[in-house]
Amino acid sequence: SCSYQRFVNCYRCFYKLQPQLTKSIYDQFISQLQTSIKEEIQEVKNEGNLERLFSSLDKIVEEAKGREEPAWRPSGIPEQDFRSTVVPYLLKHRSHLRRVLREKEEENRKVAESVLMGRDRIAELQQLIQTRQQAWQ
């Protein structure tokens, strides 16, 4: 195999002296490396409680089987994924802000009418005061 050839190239002098022993060392090295990797993976699973996480993931997948609408999946294009998530929120927020703006504009219109009516009333009272003042003089 290719990895064995690289191993032989690294230990060429030793291989020339004892090729069978080199093969045996290589096999032991690979075996121990595989065992070590498997142990590391198991240790990571145990430390991170990955078995529980994997089972909860399996449970989510099982629950989703009955859904008719497809689950969200990333497209691989960050801009598109971001847009698909954020745009609905922003549209909802925009409609809320428009509704609040309409309410405030209506409130301001009523206040402006009230101010104009107050000014008209003040002008009427001033006219009445002037009329009575002139009548009194």
Phi and psi in radians as a Rosetta constraint file:
Dihedral C 1 N 2 CA 2 C 2 CIRCULARHARMONIC -1.164 0.35
Dihedral N 2 CA 2 C 2 N 3 CIRCULARHARMONIC -0.712 0.35
Dihedral C 2 N 3 CA 3 C 3 CIRCULARHARMONIC -1.182 0.35
Dihedral N 3 CA 3 C 3 N 4 CIRCULARHARMONIC -0.609 0.35
Dihedral C 3 N 4 CA 4 C 4 CIRCULARHARMONIC -1.144 0.35
Dihedral N 4 CA 4 C 4 N 5 CIRCULARHARMONIC -0.695 0.35
Dihedral C 4 N 5 CA 5 C 5 CIRCULARHARMONIC -1.100 0.35
Dihedral N 5 CA 5 C 5 N 6 CIRCULARHARMONIC -0.681 0.35
Dihedral C 5 N 6 CA 6 C 6 CIRCULARHARMONIC -1.137 0.35
Dihedral N 6 CA 6 C 6 N 7 CIRCULARHARMONIC -0.707 0.35
Dihedral C 6 N 7 CA 7 C 7 CIRCULARHARMONIC -1.063 0.35
Dihedral N 7 CA 7 C 7 N 8 CIRCULARHARMONIC -0.781 0.35
Dihedral C 7 N 8 CA 8 C 8 CIRCULARHARMONIC -1.089 0.35
Dihedral N 8 CA 8 C 8 N 9 CIRCULARHARMONIC -0.730 0.35
Dihedral C 8 N 9 CA 9 C 9 CIRCULARHARMONIC -1.080 0.35
Dihedral N 9 CA 9 C 9 N 10 CIRCULARHARMONIC -0.622 0.35
Dihedral C 9 N 10 CA 10 C 10 CIRCULARHARMONIC -1.207 0.35
Dihedral N 10 CA 10 C 10 N 11 CIRCULARHARMONIC -0.635 0.35
Dihedral C 10 N 11 CA 11 C 11 CIRCULARHARMONIC -2.032 0.35
Dihedral N 11 CA 11 C 11 N 12 CIRCULARHARMONIC 0.814 0.35
Dihedral C 11 N 12 CA 12 C 12 CIRCULARHARMONIC -1.017 0.35
Dihedral N 12 CA 12 C 12 N 13 CIRCULARHARMONIC -0.797 0.35
Dihedral C 12 N 13 CA 13 C 13 CIRCULARHARMONIC -1.061 0.35
Dihedral N 13 CA 13 C 13 N 14 CIRCULARHARMONIC -0.770 0.35
Dihedral C 13 N 14 CA 14 C 14 CIRCULARHARMONIC -1.168 0.35
Dihedral N 14 CA 14 C 14 N 15 CIRCULARHARMONIC -0.658 0.35
Dihedral C 14 N 15 CA 15 C 15 CIRCULARHARMONIC -1.128 0.35
Dihedral N 15 CA 15 C 15 N 16 CIRCULARHARMONIC -0.662 0.35
Dihedral C 15 N 16 CA 16 C 16 CIRCULARHARMONIC -1.147 0.35
Dihedral N 16 CA 16 C 16 N 17 CIRCULARHARMONIC -0.598 0.35
Dihedral C 16 N 17 CA 17 C 17 CIRCULARHARMONIC -1.340 0.35
Dihedral N 17 CA 17 C 17 N 18 CIRCULARHARMONIC -0.784 0.35
Dihedral C 17 N 18 CA 18 C 18 CIRCULARHARMONIC -2.513 0.35
Dihedral N 18 CA 18 C 18 N 19 CIRCULARHARMONIC 1.497 0.35
Dihedral C 18 N 19 CA 19 C 19 CIRCULARHARMONIC -1.121 0.35
Dihedral N 19 CA 19 C 19 N 20 CIRCULARHARMONIC -0.656 0.35
Dihedral C 19 N 20 CA 20 C 20 CIRCULARHARMONIC -1.154 0.35
Dihedral N 20 CA 20 C 20 N 21 CIRCULARHARMONIC -0.720 0.35
Dihedral C 20 N 21 CA 21 C 21 CIRCULARHARMONIC -1.154 0.35
Dihedral N 21 CA 21 C 21 N 22 CIRCULARHARMONIC -0.657 0.35
Dihedral C 21 N 22 CA 22 C 22 CIRCULARHARMONIC -1.090 0.35
Dihedral N 22 CA 22 C 22 N 23 CIRCULARHARMONIC -0.745 0.35
Dihedral C 22 N 23 CA 23 C 23 CIRCULARHARMONIC -1.110 0.35
Dihedral N 23 CA 23 C 23 N 24 CIRCULARHARMONIC -0.725 0.35
Dihedral C 23 N 24 CA 24 C 24 CIRCULARHARMONIC -1.119 0.35
Dihedral N 24 CA 24 C 24 N 25 CIRCULARHARMONIC -0.765 0.35
Dihedral C 24 N 25 CA 25 C 25 CIRCULARHARMONIC -1.093 0.35
Dihedral N 25 CA 25 C 25 N 26 CIRCULARHARMONIC -0.745 0.35
Dihedral C 25 N 26 CA 26 C 26 CIRCULARHARMONIC -1.054 0.35
Dihedral N 26 CA 26 C 26 N 27 CIRCULARHARMONIC -0.819 0.35
Dihedral C 26 N 27 CA 27 C 27 CIRCULARHARMONIC -1.063 0.35
Dihedral N 27 CA 27 C 27 N 28 CIRCULARHARMONIC -0.757 0.35
Dihedral C 27 N 28 CA 28 C 28 CIRCULARHARMONIC -1.117 0.35
Dihedral N 28 CA 28 C 28 N 29 CIRCULARHARMONIC -0.731 0.35
Dihedral C 28 N 29 CA 29 C 29 CIRCULARHARMONIC -1.064 0.35
Dihedral N 29 CA 29 C 29 N 30 CIRCULARHARMONIC -0.814 0.35
Dihedral C 29 N 30 CA 30 C 30 CIRCULARHARMONIC -1.114 0.35
Dihedral N 30 CA 30 C 30 N 31 CIRCULARHARMONIC -0.754 0.35
Dihedral C 30 N 31 CA 31 C 31 CIRCULARHARMONIC -1.063 0.35
Dihedral N 31 CA 31 C 31 N 32 CIRCULARHARMONIC -0.828 0.35
Dihedral C 31 N 32 CA 32 C 32 CIRCULARHARMONIC -1.157 0.35
Dihedral N 32 CA 32 C 32 N 33 CIRCULARHARMONIC -0.641 0.35
Dihedral C 32 N 33 CA 33 C 33 CIRCULARHARMONIC -1.125 0.35
Dihedral N 33 CA 33 C 33 N 34 CIRCULARHARMONIC -0.773 0.35
Dihedral C 33 N 34 CA 34 C 34 CIRCULARHARMONIC -1.106 0.35
Dihedral N 34 CA 34 C 34 N 35 CIRCULARHARMONIC -0.748 0.35
Dihedral C 34 N 35 CA 35 C 35 CIRCULARHARMONIC -1.088 0.35
Dihedral N 35 CA 35 C 35 N 36 CIRCULARHARMONIC -0.765 0.35
Dihedral C 35 N 36 CA 36 C 36 CIRCULARHARMONIC -1.093 0.35
Dihedral N 36 CA 36 C 36 N 37 CIRCULARHARMONIC -0.735 0.35
Dihedral C 36 N 37 CA 37 C 37 CIRCULARHARMONIC -1.127 0.35
Dihedral N 37 CA 37 C 37 N 38 CIRCULARHARMONIC -0.759 0.35
Dihedral C 37 N 38 CA 38 C 38 CIRCULARHARMONIC -1.080 0.35
Dihedral N 38 CA 38 C 38 N 39 CIRCULARHARMONIC -0.704 0.35
Dihedral C 38 N 39 CA 39 C 39 CIRCULARHARMONIC -1.136 0.35
Dihedral N 39 CA 39 C 39 N 40 CIRCULARHARMONIC -0.722 0.35
Dihedral C 39 N 40 CA 40 C 40 CIRCULARHARMONIC -1.075 0.35
Dihedral N 40 CA 40 C 40 N 41 CIRCULARHARMONIC -0.760 0.35
Dihedral C 40 N 41 CA 41 C 41 CIRCULARHARMONIC -1.093 0.35
Dihedral N 41 CA 41 C 41 N 42 CIRCULARHARMONIC -0.758 0.35
Dihedral C 41 N 42 CA 42 C 42 CIRCULARHARMONIC -1.114 0.35
Dihedral N 42 CA 42 C 42 N 43 CIRCULARHARMONIC -0.683 0.35
Dihedral C 42 N 43 CA 43 C 43 CIRCULARHARMONIC -1.138 0.35
Dihedral N 43 CA 43 C 43 N 44 CIRCULARHARMONIC -0.717 0.35
Dihedral C 43 N 44 CA 44 C 44 CIRCULARHARMONIC -1.123 0.35
Dihedral N 44 CA 44 C 44 N 45 CIRCULARHARMONIC -0.728 0.35
Dihedral C 44 N 45 CA 45 C 45 CIRCULARHARMONIC -1.043 0.35
Dihedral N 45 CA 45 C 45 N 46 CIRCULARHARMONIC -0.785 0.35
Dihedral C 45 N 46 CA 46 C 46 CIRCULARHARMONIC -1.173 0.35
Dihedral N 46 CA 46 C 46 N 47 CIRCULARHARMONIC -0.770 0.35
Dihedral C 46 N 47 CA 47 C 47 CIRCULARHARMONIC -1.158 0.35
Dihedral N 47 CA 47 C 47 N 48 CIRCULARHARMONIC -0.750 0.35
Dihedral C 47 N 48 CA 48 C 48 CIRCULARHARMONIC -1.527 0.35
Dihedral N 48 CA 48 C 48 N 49 CIRCULARHARMONIC 0.020 0.35
Dihedral C 48 N 49 CA 49 C 49 CIRCULARHARMONIC 0.938 0.35
Dihedral N 49 CA 49 C 49 N 50 CIRCULARHARMONIC 0.749 0.35
Dihedral C 49 N 50 CA 50 C 50 CIRCULARHARMONIC -1.180 0.35
Dihedral N 50 CA 50 C 50 N 51 CIRCULARHARMONIC -0.515 0.35
Dihedral C 50 N 51 CA 51 C 51 CIRCULARHARMONIC -1.036 0.35
Dihedral N 51 CA 51 C 51 N 52 CIRCULARHARMONIC -0.757 0.35
Dihedral C 51 N 52 CA 52 C 52 CIRCULARHARMONIC -1.132 0.35
Dihedral N 52 CA 52 C 52 N 53 CIRCULARHARMONIC -0.734 0.35
Dihedral C 52 N 53 CA 53 C 53 CIRCULARHARMONIC -1.140 0.35
Dihedral N 53 CA 53 C 53 N 54 CIRCULARHARMONIC -0.715 0.35
Dihedral C 53 N 54 CA 54 C 54 CIRCULARHARMONIC -1.135 0.35
Dihedral N 54 CA 54 C 54 N 55 CIRCULARHARMONIC -0.689 0.35
Dihedral C 54 N 55 CA 55 C 55 CIRCULARHARMONIC -1.186 0.35
Dihedral N 55 CA 55 C 55 N 56 CIRCULARHARMONIC -0.647 0.35
Dihedral C 55 N 56 CA 56 C 56 CIRCULARHARMONIC -1.197 0.35
Dihedral N 56 CA 56 C 56 N 57 CIRCULARHARMONIC -0.582 0.35
Dihedral C 56 N 57 CA 57 C 57 CIRCULARHARMONIC -1.149 0.35
Dihedral N 57 CA 57 C 57 N 58 CIRCULARHARMONIC -0.747 0.35
Dihedral C 57 N 58 CA 58 C 58 CIRCULARHARMONIC -1.049 0.35
Dihedral N 58 CA 58 C 58 N 59 CIRCULARHARMONIC -0.693 0.35
Dihedral C 58 N 59 CA 59 C 59 CIRCULARHARMONIC -1.106 0.35
Dihedral N 59 CA 59 C 59 N 60 CIRCULARHARMONIC -0.746 0.35
Dihedral C 59 N 60 CA 60 C 60 CIRCULARHARMONIC -1.084 0.35
Dihedral N 60 CA 60 C 60 N 61 CIRCULARHARMONIC -0.731 0.35
Dihedral C 60 N 61 CA 61 C 61 CIRCULARHARMONIC -1.104 0.35
Dihedral N 61 CA 61 C 61 N 62 CIRCULARHARMONIC -0.741 0.35
Dihedral C 61 N 62 CA 62 C 62 CIRCULARHARMONIC -1.107 0.35
Dihedral N 62 CA 62 C 62 N 63 CIRCULARHARMONIC -0.739 0.35
Dihedral C 62 N 63 CA 63 C 63 CIRCULARHARMONIC -1.150 0.35
Dihedral N 63 CA 63 C 63 N 64 CIRCULARHARMONIC -0.553 0.35
Dihedral C 63 N 64 CA 64 C 64 CIRCULARHARMONIC -1.365 0.35
Dihedral N 64 CA 64 C 64 N 65 CIRCULARHARMONIC -0.210 0.35
Dihedral C 64 N 65 CA 65 C 65 CIRCULARHARMONIC -1.110 0.35
Dihedral N 65 CA 65 C 65 N 66 CIRCULARHARMONIC -0.537 0.35
Dihedral C 65 N 66 CA 66 C 66 CIRCULARHARMONIC -1.425 0.35
Dihedral N 66 CA 66 C 66 N 67 CIRCULARHARMONIC -0.176 0.35
Dihedral C 66 N 67 CA 67 C 67 CIRCULARHARMONIC -1.314 0.35
Dihedral N 67 CA 67 C 67 N 68 CIRCULARHARMONIC 2.487 0.35
Dihedral C 67 N 68 CA 68 C 68 CIRCULARHARMONIC -1.516 0.35
Dihedral N 68 CA 68 C 68 N 69 CIRCULARHARMONIC -0.627 0.35
Dihedral C 68 N 69 CA 69 C 69 CIRCULARHARMONIC -1.403 0.35
Dihedral N 69 CA 69 C 69 N 70 CIRCULARHARMONIC 2.521 0.35
Dihedral C 69 N 70 CA 70 C 70 CIRCULARHARMONIC -1.258 0.35
Dihedral N 70 CA 70 C 70 N 71 CIRCULARHARMONIC 2.626 0.35
Dihedral C 70 N 71 CA 71 C 71 CIRCULARHARMONIC -1.308 0.35
Dihedral N 71 CA 71 C 71 N 72 CIRCULARHARMONIC 2.706 0.35
Dihedral C 71 N 72 CA 72 C 72 CIRCULARHARMONIC -1.223 0.35
Dihedral N 72 CA 72 C 72 N 73 CIRCULARHARMONIC 2.350 0.35
Dihedral C 72 N 73 CA 73 C 73 CIRCULARHARMONIC -2.297 0.35
Dihedral N 73 CA 73 C 73 N 74 CIRCULARHARMONIC 2.427 0.35
Dihedral C 73 N 74 CA 74 C 74 CIRCULARHARMONIC -1.148 0.35
Dihedral N 74 CA 74 C 74 N 75 CIRCULARHARMONIC 2.452 0.35
Dihedral C 74 N 75 CA 75 C 75 CIRCULARHARMONIC -1.498 0.35
Dihedral N 75 CA 75 C 75 N 76 CIRCULARHARMONIC -0.286 0.35
Dihedral C 75 N 76 CA 76 C 76 CIRCULARHARMONIC 1.686 0.35
Dihedral N 76 CA 76 C 76 N 77 CIRCULARHARMONIC -0.155 0.35
Dihedral C 76 N 77 CA 77 C 77 CIRCULARHARMONIC -1.907 0.35
Dihedral N 77 CA 77 C 77 N 78 CIRCULARHARMONIC 1.836 0.35
Dihedral C 77 N 78 CA 78 C 78 CIRCULARHARMONIC -0.969 0.35
Dihedral N 78 CA 78 C 78 N 79 CIRCULARHARMONIC -0.701 0.35
Dihedral C 78 N 79 CA 79 C 79 CIRCULARHARMONIC -1.089 0.35
Dihedral N 79 CA 79 C 79 N 80 CIRCULARHARMONIC -0.747 0.35
Dihedral C 79 N 80 CA 80 C 80 CIRCULARHARMONIC -1.180 0.35
Dihedral N 80 CA 80 C 80 N 81 CIRCULARHARMONIC -0.738 0.35
Dihedral C 80 N 81 CA 81 C 81 CIRCULARHARMONIC -1.091 0.35
Dihedral N 81 CA 81 C 81 N 82 CIRCULARHARMONIC -0.773 0.35
Dihedral C 81 N 82 CA 82 C 82 CIRCULARHARMONIC -1.100 0.35
Dihedral N 82 CA 82 C 82 N 83 CIRCULARHARMONIC -0.783 0.35
Dihedral C 82 N 83 CA 83 C 83 CIRCULARHARMONIC -1.079 0.35
Dihedral N 83 CA 83 C 83 N 84 CIRCULARHARMONIC -0.772 0.35
Dihedral C 83 N 84 CA 84 C 84 CIRCULARHARMONIC -1.142 0.35
Dihedral N 84 CA 84 C 84 N 85 CIRCULARHARMONIC -0.428 0.35
Dihedral C 84 N 85 CA 85 C 85 CIRCULARHARMONIC -1.574 0.35
Dihedral N 85 CA 85 C 85 N 86 CIRCULARHARMONIC -0.736 0.35
Dihedral C 85 N 86 CA 86 C 86 CIRCULARHARMONIC -1.520 0.35
Dihedral N 86 CA 86 C 86 N 87 CIRCULARHARMONIC -0.623 0.35
Dihedral C 86 N 87 CA 87 C 87 CIRCULARHARMONIC -1.016 0.35
Dihedral N 87 CA 87 C 87 N 88 CIRCULARHARMONIC -0.819 0.35
Dihedral C 87 N 88 CA 88 C 88 CIRCULARHARMONIC -1.014 0.35
Dihedral N 88 CA 88 C 88 N 89 CIRCULARHARMONIC -0.700 0.35
Dihedral C 88 N 89 CA 89 C 89 CIRCULARHARMONIC -1.099 0.35
Dihedral N 89 CA 89 C 89 N 90 CIRCULARHARMONIC -0.797 0.35
Dihedral C 89 N 90 CA 90 C 90 CIRCULARHARMONIC -1.147 0.35
Dihedral N 90 CA 90 C 90 N 91 CIRCULARHARMONIC -0.650 0.35
Dihedral C 90 N 91 CA 91 C 91 CIRCULARHARMONIC -1.118 0.35
Dihedral N 91 CA 91 C 91 N 92 CIRCULARHARMONIC -0.736 0.35
Dihedral C 91 N 92 CA 92 C 92 CIRCULARHARMONIC -1.110 0.35
Dihedral N 92 CA 92 C 92 N 93 CIRCULARHARMONIC -0.753 0.35
Dihedral C 92 N 93 CA 93 C 93 CIRCULARHARMONIC -1.124 0.35
Dihedral N 93 CA 93 C 93 N 94 CIRCULARHARMONIC -0.701 0.35
Dihedral C 93 N 94 CA 94 C 94 CIRCULARHARMONIC -1.104 0.35
Dihedral N 94 CA 94 C 94 N 95 CIRCULARHARMONIC -0.744 0.35
Dihedral C 94 N 95 CA 95 C 95 CIRCULARHARMONIC -1.134 0.35
Dihedral N 95 CA 95 C 95 N 96 CIRCULARHARMONIC -0.658 0.35
Dihedral C 95 N 96 CA 96 C 96 CIRCULARHARMONIC -1.091 0.35
Dihedral N 96 CA 96 C 96 N 97 CIRCULARHARMONIC -0.799 0.35
Dihedral C 96 N 97 CA 97 C 97 CIRCULARHARMONIC -1.125 0.35
Dihedral N 97 CA 97 C 97 N 98 CIRCULARHARMONIC -0.651 0.35
Dihedral C 97 N 98 CA 98 C 98 CIRCULARHARMONIC -1.124 0.35
Dihedral N 98 CA 98 C 98 N 99 CIRCULARHARMONIC -0.712 0.35
Dihedral C 98 N 99 CA 99 C 99 CIRCULARHARMONIC -1.099 0.35
Dihedral N 99 CA 99 C 99 N 100 CIRCULARHARMONIC -0.784 0.35
Dihedral C 99 N 100 CA 100 C 100 CIRCULARHARMONIC -1.104 0.35
Dihedral N 100 CA 100 C 100 N 101 CIRCULARHARMONIC -0.703 0.35
Dihedral C 100 N 101 CA 101 C 101 CIRCULARHARMONIC -1.087 0.35
Dihedral N 101 CA 101 C 101 N 102 CIRCULARHARMONIC -0.770 0.35
Dihedral C 101 N 102 CA 102 C 102 CIRCULARHARMONIC -1.046 0.35
Dihedral N 102 CA 102 C 102 N 103 CIRCULARHARMONIC -0.741 0.35
Dihedral C 102 N 103 CA 103 C 103 CIRCULARHARMONIC -1.095 0.35
Dihedral N 103 CA 103 C 103 N 104 CIRCULARHARMONIC -0.756 0.35
Dihedral C 103 N 104 CA 104 C 104 CIRCULARHARMONIC -1.179 0.35
Dihedral N 104 CA 104 C 104 N 105 CIRCULARHARMONIC -0.682 0.35
Dihedral C 104 N 105 CA 105 C 105 CIRCULARHARMONIC -1.107 0.35
Dihedral N 105 CA 105 C 105 N 106 CIRCULARHARMONIC -0.730 0.35
Dihedral C 105 N 106 CA 106 C 106 CIRCULARHARMONIC -1.088 0.35
Dihedral N 106 CA 106 C 106 N 107 CIRCULARHARMONIC -0.768 0.35
Dihedral C 106 N 107 CA 107 C 107 CIRCULARHARMONIC -1.079 0.35
Dihedral N 107 CA 107 C 107 N 108 CIRCULARHARMONIC -0.764 0.35
Dihedral C 107 N 108 CA 108 C 108 CIRCULARHARMONIC -1.124 0.35
Dihedral N 108 CA 108 C 108 N 109 CIRCULARHARMONIC -0.661 0.35
Dihedral C 108 N 109 CA 109 C 109 CIRCULARHARMONIC -1.092 0.35
Dihedral N 109 CA 109 C 109 N 110 CIRCULARHARMONIC -0.754 0.35
Dihedral C 109 N 110 CA 110 C 110 CIRCULARHARMONIC -1.123 0.35
Dihedral N 110 CA 110 C 110 N 111 CIRCULARHARMONIC -0.727 0.35
Dihedral C 110 N 111 CA 111 C 111 CIRCULARHARMONIC -1.117 0.35
Dihedral N 111 CA 111 C 111 N 112 CIRCULARHARMONIC -0.736 0.35
Dihedral C 111 N 112 CA 112 C 112 CIRCULARHARMONIC -1.091 0.35
Dihedral N 112 CA 112 C 112 N 113 CIRCULARHARMONIC -0.729 0.35
Dihedral C 112 N 113 CA 113 C 113 CIRCULARHARMONIC -1.069 0.35
Dihedral N 113 CA 113 C 113 N 114 CIRCULARHARMONIC -0.744 0.35
Dihedral C 113 N 114 CA 114 C 114 CIRCULARHARMONIC -1.095 0.35
Dihedral N 114 CA 114 C 114 N 115 CIRCULARHARMONIC -0.741 0.35
Dihedral C 114 N 115 CA 115 C 115 CIRCULARHARMONIC -1.103 0.35
Dihedral N 115 CA 115 C 115 N 116 CIRCULARHARMONIC -0.777 0.35
Dihedral C 115 N 116 CA 116 C 116 CIRCULARHARMONIC -1.105 0.35
Dihedral N 116 CA 116 C 116 N 117 CIRCULARHARMONIC -0.719 0.35
Dihedral C 116 N 117 CA 117 C 117 CIRCULARHARMONIC -1.107 0.35
Dihedral N 117 CA 117 C 117 N 118 CIRCULARHARMONIC -0.694 0.35
Dihedral C 117 N 118 CA 118 C 118 CIRCULARHARMONIC -1.106 0.35
Dihedral N 118 CA 118 C 118 N 119 CIRCULARHARMONIC -0.731 0.35
Dihedral C 118 N 119 CA 119 C 119 CIRCULARHARMONIC -1.117 0.35
Dihedral N 119 CA 119 C 119 N 120 CIRCULARHARMONIC -0.749 0.35
Dihedral C 119 N 120 CA 120 C 120 CIRCULARHARMONIC -1.062 0.35
Dihedral N 120 CA 120 C 120 N 121 CIRCULARHARMONIC -0.747 0.35
Dihedral C 120 N 121 CA 121 C 121 CIRCULARHARMONIC -1.110 0.35
Dihedral N 121 CA 121 C 121 N 122 CIRCULARHARMONIC -0.707 0.35
Dihedral C 121 N 122 CA 122 C 122 CIRCULARHARMONIC -1.108 0.35
Dihedral N 122 CA 122 C 122 N 123 CIRCULARHARMONIC -0.773 0.35
Dihedral C 122 N 123 CA 123 C 123 CIRCULARHARMONIC -1.074 0.35
Dihedral N 123 CA 123 C 123 N 124 CIRCULARHARMONIC -0.725 0.35
Dihedral C 123 N 124 CA 124 C 124 CIRCULARHARMONIC -1.089 0.35
Dihedral N 124 CA 124 C 124 N 125 CIRCULARHARMONIC -0.781 0.35
Dihedral C 124 N 125 CA 125 C 125 CIRCULARHARMONIC -1.129 0.35
Dihedral N 125 CA 125 C 125 N 126 CIRCULARHARMONIC -0.708 0.35
Dihedral C 125 N 126 CA 126 C 126 CIRCULARHARMONIC -1.082 0.35
Dihedral N 126 CA 126 C 126 N 127 CIRCULARHARMONIC -0.726 0.35
Dihedral C 126 N 127 CA 127 C 127 CIRCULARHARMONIC -1.093 0.35
Dihedral N 127 CA 127 C 127 N 128 CIRCULARHARMONIC -0.760 0.35
Dihedral C 127 N 128 CA 128 C 128 CIRCULARHARMONIC -1.096 0.35
Dihedral N 128 CA 128 C 128 N 129 CIRCULARHARMONIC -0.733 0.35
Dihedral C 128 N 129 CA 129 C 129 CIRCULARHARMONIC -1.083 0.35
Dihedral N 129 CA 129 C 129 N 130 CIRCULARHARMONIC -0.807 0.35
Dihedral C 129 N 130 CA 130 C 130 CIRCULARHARMONIC -1.083 0.35
Dihedral N 130 CA 130 C 130 N 131 CIRCULARHARMONIC -0.731 0.35
Dihedral C 130 N 131 CA 131 C 131 CIRCULARHARMONIC -1.087 0.35
Dihedral N 131 CA 131 C 131 N 132 CIRCULARHARMONIC -0.818 0.35
Dihedral C 131 N 132 CA 132 C 132 CIRCULARHARMONIC -1.194 0.35
Dihedral N 132 CA 132 C 132 N 133 CIRCULARHARMONIC -0.631 0.35
Dihedral C 132 N 133 CA 133 C 133 CIRCULARHARMONIC -1.119 0.35
Dihedral N 133 CA 133 C 133 N 134 CIRCULARHARMONIC -0.758 0.35
Dihedral C 133 N 134 CA 134 C 134 CIRCULARHARMONIC -1.160 0.35
Dihedral N 134 CA 134 C 134 N 135 CIRCULARHARMONIC -0.676 0.35
Dihedral C 134 N 135 CA 135 C 135 CIRCULARHARMONIC -1.181 0.35
Dihedral N 135 CA 135 C 135 N 136 CIRCULARHARMONIC -0.608 0.35
Dihedral C 135 N 136 CA 136 C 136 CIRCULARHARMONIC -1.251 0.35
Dihedral N 136 CA 136 C 136 N 137 CIRCULARHARMONIC -0.609 0.35
